[in-house]
Amino acid sequence: MIDQITNLKETTTKDLSKFFKLERTIHDLSAKPVIGIGIAAIFLSIIWLATHTLTAGIENQAFIVTAGVIGGYMAMNIGANDVANNVGPAFGAKSLTMVGALIIAAIFETAGAVLAGGDVVKTISKGIIDPSLIPSTKIFMMLMMSALLAAALWINFATFFGAPVSTTHSIVGGVLGAGIAAAGASVVNWPVMGKIAASWVISPVLGGIVAAIFLAFIKKQVLYREDTIAAAKYWVPIFVALMAGVFAAYLSVKGLKRVWKPEPWMVGLIGVGFFAATFAFVNPLIAKRSEGMENTKKTIRGLFHILLIFAAALLSFAHGANDVANAVGPLAAIVDAASTGAVSAKVGIPAWVLFVGAAGITMGLMLFGPKLIRTVGVKITRMNPMRAYCVALSAAITVIVASALGLPVSSTHIAVGAVFGVGFLREYHSSKGTHMGGYEKKADRPPSKWDLLPAEEKSRRKKLVRRQYLWSIVAAWLITVPLSALFSAGIYIALKEFVV
């Protein structure tokens, strides 16, 4: 028996040692970007070699090989920047370690890209320019290559400065700038661009409002009740079922839209069905678990950890399925144009192109993702399981509602806006002095530690959303499209001079 216990201890110690070694490796890659850059360079070299081999003998091979490397670079930047919105809140709430967040995101991003990324993609994302107005196939290929490189460079800069930006808006700006440089302003569908510009405001505001409403409701109905266990026993099964229903609908709207497009009534039916089934399953489990639980907020928050892990996985799957097109779409368009000599509205995605997108996103996430994960999960405002749950739920609900109403929204802006929303709600409660004792009036309760703090300390603590991140992220959002457009136009003009 003693030997068995000793062996178990040794095995556990070895496992923990491996885990901490992996944690240190991730930290070293984040702290020493030169290592990450070196590995990224090797990855892009492999893409160059593989693309060169696969396209041997094809006309315009140089275009395809160059585009393959740029597409891999773009995919890495998507992984480094955009994926943080899916796992950052769960990491900030300590439902996932950094290693756990990276592993889950890598697995489900790849699964989403490969299983639900689709086999056909539009050559011009969002229909912002008319391909028929492009003078020639060679100009079209240079246009798409310029857009892809410009978007990748901008996302790289944004990641360096710790700003989560929309990869979709980046590629839209790239196509816009190169399109104007190639064929003039008349090639642009300006009403579509107007809708995209509107999403800069619509997306974060909707995400923030929805997240704040849910957080206020949870606080009032559960955390600030005298008997939190009884309140949790009633409401937590509903919250769990709501997340299951919403995410089932979310996946059918966003995560699987490239392989299956259900009617709106079917999306609603899927959501209601998952809600009912989950509630029937979870309700007795929560009732049983609540017996003997401590009547504390910490205990109640602990019920949401598993939910956040599932949310991170599902959001990552949907993101991989949807946003891999930002990397492989222009690349697939270039490959098709180079192979056929014509410009098509929609093109198939070769297997190797999809692999470049999926592998690139995973590589970028592993090498450079921790920086943005910490920004979204920790640095903007402090997360706990309740707040992170509201952020995840807000991201899914807002996308579903916006899709139903035909509103243009950015999932990146929604998620980050939701983080700001829960942070500003905390600031509001703090300014009213209600954050430590619930929703009761200040006069009705005895003095708390908060009441005894000096005025200067109260003023400092009331700013629970770090303003430096607020203004830098908003600025990055505002300049994403115009700056990507300028980059792209400049690259196109230089490329045209070099090639012609």
Secondary structure, DSSP 8 states (H G I E B T S, - for coil): -HHHHHHHHHHHHHHHHHHHHHHHHHHHHHH-HHHHHHHHHHHHHHHHHHHHHHTTT-TTHHHHHHHHHHHHHHHHHHHHHTTHHHHHHHHHTTSS-HHHHHHHHHHHHHHHHHHHS-SEEESSGGG-B-GGGSS-HHHHHHHHHHHHHHHHHHHHHHHHTT----HHHHHHHHHHHHHHHHH-GGGB-HHHHHHHHHHHHHHHHHHHHHHHHHHHHHIIIIITSSSHHHHHHHHHHHHHHHHHHHHHHHIIIIISTTT----HHHHHHHHHHHHHHHHHHHHHHHHHHTTT--SSHHHHHHTTHHHHHHHHHHHHHHHHHHHTHHHHHHHHHHHHHHHHSS--SEEE--HHHHHHHHHHHHHHHHHHHHHHHHIIIIISS---HHHHHHHHHHHHHHHHHHHHHT----HHHHHHHHHHHHHHHHHHHHHHT-TTT-SS-GGGS---TTTTS-HHHHHHHH--S-HHHHHHHHHHHHHHHHHHHHHHHHHHHHHHHHH-
